[in-house]
Amino acid sequence: MHLKSLELLQFKNHEKTQLQFSSEINCFVGLNGSGKTNVLDGIHYLSLTKSAVQSSDSLNVQHEKDFFAIKGQFELAEEKQLEVRCTVELGKKKQIYQNGKALAKTSEHVGLIPLVLIAPDDTELIKGGSDGRRKFFDGLISQLDHAYLDQLIRYHHFLKQRNALLKKFAETGRRDLTLLDKYDLELIDLSIILSARRNELLRVMAPLLQSHYSEISQGQELVSVIYETEALREDFAGYFKSLRKKDLITKNSNAGIHKDDFGFMIGEHPIRKIGSQGQQKSYIIALKLAQFQIFEMEKGEKPILLLDDIFDKLDDLRIAQLMKLISQHTFGQLFLTDARPERSKKILSELDSDVFFFSIKEGVIGKIES
């Protein structure tokens, strides 16, 4: 599977961009802010139906315009063709089309085109809050398992309804405990199902994470992910209900998988506390490569890999190890960005691969070289 072409219309700083790609390596070079990352974000939309950068679709519409459109032509297995189009019009619902047919729900598209992104701010997975880590693992599983995505959407729907009901109780002084019981049952059942799936993913990921970390860092440290949840305990239903008094006081749901976290460990300690910058970078890249490998194992094909400005963030050792993997054709189609053309050309010229270079300035493609 690979992306043959991409069209961006009024998307961020791209007025109208049309590109044809190599099925192997595509490198975008240009100054910071020129629009390199925006091209990768357009590809991200075609896979996951959302931006990797902005939380709101409307923020990606070009200034003083009222819509954006992204279109990609993919070649799938057995030379099957797929056209994916994403349109966002201000004030209207986002729409995803497959070969011209509009999908009823954008979630139907997730998982069809597996994708892995390695970006400069990925270390926030280590340094940031639990919400970012939950989103990462939920996004990973959702690309593999539509049932999980549907159940996760259902979970957050009932969570929102339950929290609104708790706030209504506080405002009116009247309590409909029968309705609250119904929400409790849904959240308890879904928490048990979803936590089991998260736990299974980490079981599969553990040896892959360790293998990639050792390969990239040339280090011997043991690394792992610890799943922190109450939903796997045998008495979870009783635990959930025991917090009702607290829920009524705080007007919030204090148990469920929305409270889960994932501990990134080096040895027996959190890597955010004792890990060096290099160890943290190696950990994140190993985590993303484990994600890549799981997709390949589950889907039977290599996902698209996006590498955003990683040469600036990695030392020579880690760049060398990553290029070694690329030279061994470990990955399928690769898209990467770099602010220094000479550096990327030197690194990529040493690979036995078909490489396209794209020069970008202020959202405009200047020249294309093979």
One Martini backbone bead per residue (centre of mass of N, CA, C, O) as a GRO file, in nm:
protein
  370
    1MET     BB    1   0.096   0.036   0.022
    2HIS     BB    2   0.032   0.369  -0.130
    3LEU     BB    3   0.092   0.708  -0.196
    4LYS     BB    4   0.063   0.877  -0.501
    5SER     BB    5  -0.128   1.134  -0.421
    6LEU     BB    6  -0.171   1.500  -0.351
    7GLU     BB    7  -0.431   1.732  -0.234
    8LEU     BB    8  -0.432   2.085  -0.147
    9LEU     BB    9  -0.707   2.299  -0.026
   10GLN     BB   10  -0.696   2.547   0.189
   11PHE     BB   11  -0.451   2.425   0.371
   12LYS     BB   12  -0.346   2.638   0.548
   13ASN     BB   13  -0.060   2.734   0.349
   14HIS     BB   14  -0.227   2.577   0.115
   15GLU     BB   15  -0.384   2.667  -0.161
   16LYS     BB   16  -0.241   2.475  -0.407
   17THR     BB   17  -0.153   2.131  -0.389
   18GLN     BB   18   0.045   1.906  -0.602
   19LEU     BB   19   0.138   1.550  -0.569
   20GLN     BB   20   0.396   1.316  -0.642
   21PHE     BB   21   0.503   0.985  -0.542
   22SER     BB   22   0.697   0.780  -0.389
   23SER     BB   23   0.694   0.442  -0.268
   24GLU     BB   24   0.924   0.519  -0.058
   25ILE     BB   25   1.081   0.823  -0.054
   26ASN     BB   26   0.987   1.144   0.108
   27CYS     BB   27   1.127   1.480   0.093
   28PHE     BB   28   1.093   1.778   0.292
   29VAL     BB   29   1.220   2.103   0.219
   30GLY     BB   30   1.265   2.376   0.456
   31LEU     BB   31   1.173   2.611   0.634
   32ASN     BB   32   1.042   2.706   0.905
   33GLY     BB   33   0.698   2.747   0.812
   34SER     BB   34   0.658   2.651   0.497
   35GLY     BB   35   0.479   2.345   0.503
   36LYS     BB   36   0.576   2.055   0.571
   37THR     BB   37   0.393   1.956   0.806
   38ASN     BB   38   0.124   2.002   0.649
   39VAL     BB   39   0.157   1.763   0.462
   40LEU     BB   40   0.155   1.546   0.680
   41ASP     BB   41  -0.126   1.630   0.792
   42GLY     BB   42  -0.281   1.554   0.540
   43ILE     BB   43  -0.214   1.252   0.558
   44HIS     BB   44  -0.335   1.212   0.838
   45TYR     BB   45  -0.627   1.266   0.751
   46LEU     BB   46  -0.647   1.021   0.544
   47SER     BB   47  -0.631   0.818   0.793
   48LEU     BB   48  -0.765   0.971   1.080
   49THR     BB   49  -0.954   1.236   1.022
   50LYS     BB   50  -0.712   1.414   1.150
   51SER     BB   51  -0.516   1.607   1.327
   52ALA     BB   52  -0.189   1.621   1.486
   53VAL     BB   53  -0.215   1.937   1.591
   54GLN     BB   54  -0.520   2.008   1.577
   55SER     BB   55  -0.829   1.997   1.749
   56SER     BB   56  -0.948   2.184   1.520
   57ASP     BB   57  -1.054   2.193   1.200
   58SER     BB   58  -1.093   2.508   1.152
   59LEU     BB   59  -0.777   2.577   1.193
   60ASN     BB   60  -0.709   2.457   0.884
   61VAL     BB   61  -0.827   2.690   0.757
   62GLN     BB   62  -0.772   2.926   0.560
   63HIS     BB   63  -0.742   3.243   0.566
   64GLU     BB   64  -1.053   3.370   0.462
   65LYS     BB   65  -1.179   3.092   0.448
   66ASP     BB   66  -1.449   2.816   0.434
   67PHE     BB   67  -1.244   2.581   0.333
   68PHE     BB   68  -1.125   2.237   0.301
   69ALA     BB   69  -0.919   2.008   0.092
   70ILE     BB   70  -0.845   1.649   0.069
   71LYS     BB   71  -0.651   1.439  -0.163
   72GLY     BB   72  -0.607   1.079  -0.222
   73GLN     BB   73  -0.400   0.834  -0.391
   74PHE     BB   74  -0.426   0.482  -0.368
   75GLU     BB   75  -0.235   0.179  -0.339
   76LEU     BB   76  -0.318  -0.134  -0.299
   77ALA     BB   77  -0.367  -0.436  -0.296
   78GLU     BB   78  -0.362  -0.566  -0.607
   79GLU     BB   79  -0.389  -0.271  -0.746
   80LYS     BB   80  -0.580  -0.114  -0.584
   81GLN     BB   81  -0.794   0.166  -0.580
   82LEU     BB   82  -0.791   0.478  -0.373
   83GLU     BB   83  -1.007   0.745  -0.288
   84VAL     BB   84  -0.945   1.020  -0.066
   85ARG     BB   85  -1.173   1.254   0.099
   86CYS     BB   86  -1.147   1.574   0.271
   87THR     BB   87  -1.398   1.789   0.424
   88VAL     BB   88  -1.408   2.139   0.545
   89GLU     BB   89  -1.682   2.333   0.661
   90LEU     BB   90  -1.786   2.596   0.799
   91GLY     BB   91  -2.048   2.483   1.010
   92LYS     BB   92  -1.981   2.184   0.928
   93LYS     BB   93  -1.952   1.864   0.862
   94LYS     BB   94  -1.734   1.637   0.832
   95GLN     BB   95  -1.600   1.472   0.529
   96ILE     BB   96  -1.582   1.135   0.400
   97TYR     BB   97  -1.432   0.984   0.105
   98GLN     BB   98  -1.481   0.680  -0.098
   99ASN     BB   99  -1.481   0.683  -0.415
  100GLY     BB  100  -1.718   0.926  -0.373
  101LYS     BB  101  -1.823   0.806  -0.098
  102ALA     BB  102  -2.004   0.886   0.167
  103LEU     BB  103  -1.968   0.873   0.504
  104ALA     BB  104  -2.150   0.849   0.790
  105LYS     BB  105  -1.872   0.786   0.944
  106THR     BB  106  -1.546   0.852   1.016
  107SER     BB  107  -1.482   0.584   1.176
  108GLU     BB  108  -1.494   0.390   0.924
  109HIS     BB  109  -1.194   0.471   0.819
  110VAL     BB  110  -1.045   0.375   1.049
  111GLY     BB  111  -0.768   0.150   0.949
  112LEU     BB  112  -0.733   0.140   0.635
  113ILE     BB  113  -0.478   0.357   0.683
  114PRO     BB  114  -0.203   0.299   0.818
  115LEU     BB  115  -0.028   0.505   1.074
  116VAL     BB  116   0.295   0.667   1.155
  117LEU     BB  117   0.411   0.914   1.395
  118ILE     BB  118   0.717   1.113   1.415
  119ALA     BB  119   0.771   1.375   1.652
  120PRO     BB  120   0.912   1.628   1.837
  121ASP     BB  121   0.666   1.614   2.073
  122ASP     BB  122   0.662   1.310   2.182
  123THR     BB  123   0.784   1.352   2.476
  124GLU     BB  124   0.501   1.429   2.600
  125LEU     BB  125   0.423   1.140   2.671
  126ILE     BB  126   0.614   1.156   2.919
  127LYS     BB  127   0.570   1.459   3.043
  128GLY     BB  128   0.280   1.448   3.037
  129GLY     BB  129  -0.028   1.359   3.061
  130SER     BB  130  -0.258   1.096   3.057
  131ASP     BB  131  -0.425   1.178   2.807
  132GLY     BB  132  -0.204   1.136   2.589
  133ARG     BB  133  -0.161   0.831   2.642
  134ARG     BB  134  -0.447   0.736   2.588
  135LYS     BB  135  -0.464   0.841   2.296
  136PHE     BB  136  -0.241   0.670   2.181
  137PHE     BB  137  -0.358   0.383   2.247
  138ASP     BB  138  -0.638   0.429   2.125
  139GLY     BB  139  -0.536   0.489   1.838
  140LEU     BB  140  -0.398   0.222   1.790
  141ILE     BB  141  -0.642   0.029   1.835
  142SER     BB  142  -0.845   0.168   1.636
  143GLN     BB  143  -0.678   0.077   1.375
  144LEU     BB  144  -0.741  -0.242   1.448
  145ASP     BB  145  -1.036  -0.188   1.612
  146HIS     BB  146  -1.361  -0.113   1.566
  147ALA     BB  147  -1.495  -0.205   1.828
  148TYR     BB  148  -1.328  -0.029   2.012
  149LEU     BB  149  -1.410   0.244   1.897
  150ASP     BB  150  -1.714   0.216   1.948
  151GLN     BB  151  -1.687   0.170   2.257
  152LEU     BB  152  -1.539   0.435   2.319
  153ILE     BB  153  -1.759   0.624   2.220
  154ARG     BB  154  -1.975   0.513   2.411
  155TYR     BB  155  -1.833   0.574   2.674
  156HIS     BB  156  -1.814   0.890   2.637
  157HIS     BB  157  -2.114   0.932   2.621
  158PHE     BB  158  -2.189   0.824   2.910
  159LEU     BB  159  -1.998   1.005   3.065
  160LYS     BB  160  -2.127   1.272   2.982
  161GLN     BB  161  -2.411   1.205   3.090
  162ARG     BB  162  -2.334   1.152   3.385
  163ASN     BB  163  -2.203   1.428   3.449
  164ALA     BB  164  -2.456   1.593   3.382
  165LEU     BB  165  -2.633   1.460   3.600
  166LEU     BB  166  -2.465   1.542   3.848
  167LYS     BB  167  -2.501   1.849   3.799
  168LYS     BB  168  -2.811   1.847   3.814
  169PHE     BB  169  -2.838   1.755   4.101
  170ALA     BB  170  -2.692   2.007   4.224
  171GLU     BB  171  -2.891   2.226   4.101
  172THR     BB  172  -3.184   2.087   4.198
  173GLY     BB  173  -3.181   1.851   4.435
  174ARG     BB  174  -3.243   1.613   4.234
  175ARG     BB  175  -3.268   1.240   4.211
  176ASP     BB  176  -3.198   0.993   3.948
  177LEU     BB  177  -3.096   0.678   4.027
  178THR     BB  178  -3.192   0.501   3.794
  179LEU     BB  179  -3.030   0.643   3.570
  180LEU     BB  180  -2.755   0.616   3.705
  181ASP     BB  181  -2.749   0.305   3.700
  182LYS     BB  182  -2.739   0.279   3.390
  183TYR     BB  183  -2.469   0.423   3.352
  184ASP     BB  184  -2.301   0.241   3.533
  185LEU     BB  185  -2.330  -0.023   3.374
  186GLU     BB  186  -2.200   0.077   3.113
  187LEU     BB  187  -1.922   0.169   3.233
  188ILE     BB  188  -1.840  -0.097   3.357
  189ASP     BB  189  -1.850  -0.282   3.107
  190LEU     BB  190  -1.663  -0.107   2.923
  191SER     BB  191  -1.415  -0.100   3.107
  192ILE     BB  192  -1.358  -0.405   3.101
  193ILE     BB  193  -1.324  -0.435   2.794
  194LEU     BB  194  -1.109  -0.206   2.735
  195SER     BB  195  -0.889  -0.292   2.939
  196ALA     BB  196  -0.833  -0.570   2.813
  197ARG     BB  197  -0.732  -0.456   2.541
  198ARG     BB  198  -0.500  -0.286   2.651
  199ASN     BB  199  -0.353  -0.523   2.791
  200GLU     BB  200  -0.302  -0.690   2.533
  201LEU     BB  201  -0.128  -0.489   2.384
  202LEU     BB  202   0.106  -0.481   2.596
  203ARG     BB  203   0.185  -0.776   2.566
  204VAL     BB  204   0.277  -0.747   2.265
  205MET     BB  205   0.470  -0.489   2.298
  206ALA     BB  206   0.702  -0.548   2.498
  207PRO     BB  207   0.923  -0.693   2.314
  208LEU     BB  208   0.934  -0.468   2.097
  209LEU     BB  209   1.028  -0.235   2.270
  210GLN     BB  210   1.293  -0.363   2.368
  211SER     BB  211   1.422  -0.418   2.093
  212HIS     BB  212   1.423  -0.121   1.982
  213TYR     BB  213   1.575   0.012   2.210
  214SER     BB  214   1.839  -0.150   2.187
  215GLU     BB  215   1.896  -0.073   1.888
  216ILE     BB  216   1.898   0.245   1.911
  217SER     BB  217   2.079   0.284   2.191
  218GLN     BB  218   2.279   0.049   2.270
  219GLY     BB  219   2.131  -0.065   2.519
  220GLN     BB  220   2.051  -0.256   2.843
  221GLU     BB  221   1.795  -0.154   2.926
  222LEU     BB  222   1.494  -0.185   3.081
  223VAL     BB  223   1.169  -0.171   2.926
  224SER     BB  224   0.830  -0.032   2.991
  225VAL     BB  225   0.470  -0.082   3.039
  226ILE     BB  226   0.237   0.038   3.277
  227TYR     BB  227  -0.086  -0.049   3.370
  228GLU     BB  228  -0.314   0.194   3.511
  229THR     BB  229  -0.587   0.025   3.675
  230GLU     BB  230  -0.919  -0.065   3.804
  231ALA     BB  231  -1.076  -0.248   3.580
  232LEU     BB  232  -0.917  -0.536   3.654
  233ARG     BB  233  -1.058  -0.576   3.897
  234GLU     BB  234  -1.283  -0.793   4.037
  235ASP     BB  235  -1.430  -0.538   4.209
  236PHE     BB  236  -1.510  -0.297   4.018
  237ALA     BB  237  -1.813  -0.253   4.059
  238GLY     BB  238  -1.787  -0.189   4.362
  239TYR     BB  239  -1.586   0.041   4.334
  240PHE     BB  240  -1.757   0.228   4.162
  241LYS     BB  241  -2.001   0.247   4.370
  242SER     BB  242  -1.826   0.354   4.620
  243LEU     BB  243  -1.800   0.654   4.460
  244ARG     BB  244  -2.074   0.805   4.458
  245LYS     BB  245  -2.046   1.017   4.680
  246LYS     BB  246  -1.811   1.160   4.541
  247ASP     BB  247  -1.955   1.220   4.274
  248LEU     BB  248  -2.176   1.407   4.399
  249ILE     BB  249  -1.972   1.618   4.506
  250THR     BB  250  -1.789   1.659   4.230
  251LYS     BB  251  -1.953   1.610   3.960
  252ASN     BB  252  -1.800   1.327   3.901
  253SER     BB  253  -1.619   1.063   3.754
  254ASN     BB  254  -1.393   0.843   3.955
  255ALA     BB  255  -1.446   0.598   3.753
  256GLY     BB  256  -1.256   0.449   3.498
  257ILE     BB  257  -1.077   0.461   3.193
  258HIS     BB  258  -1.036   0.783   3.219
  259LYS     BB  259  -0.814   0.717   3.469
  260ASP     BB  260  -0.596   0.609   3.319
  261ASP     BB  261  -0.254   0.482   3.290
  262PHE     BB  262   0.097   0.502   3.161
  263GLY     BB  263   0.398   0.357   3.251
  264PHE     BB  264   0.720   0.473   3.179
  265MET     BB  265   0.993   0.245   3.191
  266ILE     BB  266   1.321   0.219   3.361
  267GLY     BB  267   1.317  -0.040   3.494
  268GLU     BB  268   1.175   0.072   3.814
  269HIS     BB  269   1.145   0.357   3.666
  270PRO     BB  270   1.054   0.651   3.565
  271ILE     BB  271   1.170   0.810   3.282
  272ARG     BB  272   1.094   1.110   3.363
  273LYS     BB  273   1.295   1.103   3.621
  274ILE     BB  274   1.578   0.931   3.510
  275GLY     BB  275   1.589   0.998   3.219
  276SER     BB  276   1.744   1.085   2.963
  277GLN     BB  277   1.712   1.237   2.670
  278GLY     BB  278   1.809   0.992   2.504
  279GLN     BB  279   1.627   0.780   2.640
  280GLN     BB  280   1.356   0.914   2.571
  281LYS     BB  281   1.388   0.911   2.264
  282SER     BB  282   1.428   0.606   2.236
  283TYR     BB  283   1.160   0.525   2.359
  284ILE     BB  284   0.968   0.663   2.157
  285ILE     BB  285   1.071   0.527   1.902
  286ALA     BB  286   1.020   0.238   2.002
  287LEU     BB  287   0.715   0.276   2.035
  288LYS     BB  288   0.657   0.343   1.733
  289LEU     BB  289   0.787   0.082   1.615
  290ALA     BB  290   0.595  -0.107   1.761
  291GLN     BB  291   0.346   0.001   1.626
  292PHE     BB  292   0.431  -0.070   1.340
  293GLN     BB  293   0.462  -0.380   1.388
  294ILE     BB  294   0.171  -0.434   1.474
  295PHE     BB  295   0.040  -0.349   1.215
  296GLU     BB  296   0.187  -0.555   1.036
  297MET     BB  297   0.084  -0.808   1.187
  298GLU     BB  298  -0.232  -0.744   1.167
  299LYS     BB  299  -0.250  -0.639   0.847
  300GLY     BB  300  -0.007  -0.738   0.642
  301GLU     BB  301   0.114  -0.436   0.640
  302LYS     BB  302   0.272  -0.139   0.582
  303PRO     BB  303   0.277   0.150   0.710
  304ILE     BB  304   0.279   0.472   0.714
  305LEU     BB  305   0.566   0.696   0.750
  306LEU     BB  306   0.619   0.975   0.972
  307LEU     BB  307   0.894   1.223   0.969
  308ASP     BB  308   0.936   1.502   1.189
  309ASP     BB  309   1.223   1.656   1.236
  310ILE     BB  310   1.441   1.431   1.352
  311PHE     BB  311   1.734   1.533   1.295
  312ASP     BB  312   1.721   1.761   1.522
  313LYS     BB  313   1.660   1.538   1.774
  314LEU     BB  314   1.907   1.360   1.691
  315ASP     BB  315   2.169   1.179   1.710
  316ASP     BB  316   2.394   1.006   1.527
  317LEU     BB  317   2.328   0.726   1.636
  318ARG     BB  318   2.014   0.730   1.591
  319ILE     BB  319   2.022   0.792   1.292
  320ALA     BB  320   2.184   0.543   1.207
  321GLN     BB  321   1.979   0.332   1.311
  322LEU     BB  322   1.739   0.429   1.140
  323MET     BB  323   1.878   0.404   0.859
  324LYS     BB  324   1.923   0.104   0.881
  325LEU     BB  325   1.625   0.027   0.870
  326ILE     BB  326   1.566   0.162   0.597
  327SER     BB  327   1.785   0.005   0.427
  328GLN     BB  328   1.624  -0.275   0.504
  329HIS     BB  329   1.318  -0.231   0.447
  330THR     BB  330   1.130  -0.207   0.706
  331PHE     BB  331   0.973  -0.005   0.547
  332GLY     BB  332   0.773   0.159   0.358
  333GLN     BB  333   0.636   0.437   0.324
  334LEU     BB  334   0.813   0.760   0.329
  335PHE     BB  335   0.789   1.063   0.532
  336LEU     BB  336   0.995   1.365   0.537
  337THR     BB  337   1.154   1.629   0.729
  338ASP     BB  338   1.370   1.928   0.653
  339ALA     BB  339   1.569   2.229   0.706
  340ARG     BB  340   1.829   2.064   0.574
  341PRO     BB  341   1.911   1.963   0.267
  342GLU     BB  342   2.205   1.859   0.285
  343ARG     BB  343   2.159   1.651   0.503
  344SER     BB  344   1.935   1.472   0.376
  345LYS     BB  345   2.090   1.408   0.113
  346LYS     BB  346   2.327   1.264   0.247
  347ILE     BB  347   2.171   1.045   0.399
  348LEU     BB  348   1.982   0.936   0.152
  349SER     BB  349   2.208   0.873  -0.067
  350GLU     BB  350   2.302   0.601   0.095
  351LEU     BB  351   2.049   0.476  -0.015
  352ASP     BB  352   1.863   0.197  -0.161
  353SER     BB  353   1.647   0.430  -0.289
  354ASP     BB  354   1.355   0.595  -0.377
  355VAL     BB  355   1.398   0.954  -0.401
  356PHE     BB  356   1.205   1.239  -0.310
  357PHE     BB  357   1.232   1.594  -0.356
  358PHE     BB  358   1.090   1.876  -0.169
  359SER     BB  359   1.050   2.221  -0.218
  360ILE     BB  360   0.954   2.462   0.038
  361LYS     BB  361   0.769   2.786   0.009
  362GLU     BB  362   0.508   2.915   0.146
  363GLY     BB  363   0.332   2.659   0.031
  364VAL     BB  364   0.537   2.619  -0.213
  365ILE     BB  365   0.649   2.444  -0.483
  366GLY     BB  366   0.955   2.468  -0.629
  367LYS     BB  367   1.101   2.173  -0.641
  368ILE     BB  368   1.183   1.857  -0.808
  369GLU     BB  369   1.366   1.567  -0.696
  370SER     BB  370   1.542   1.241  -0.749
   0.00000   0.00000   0.00000
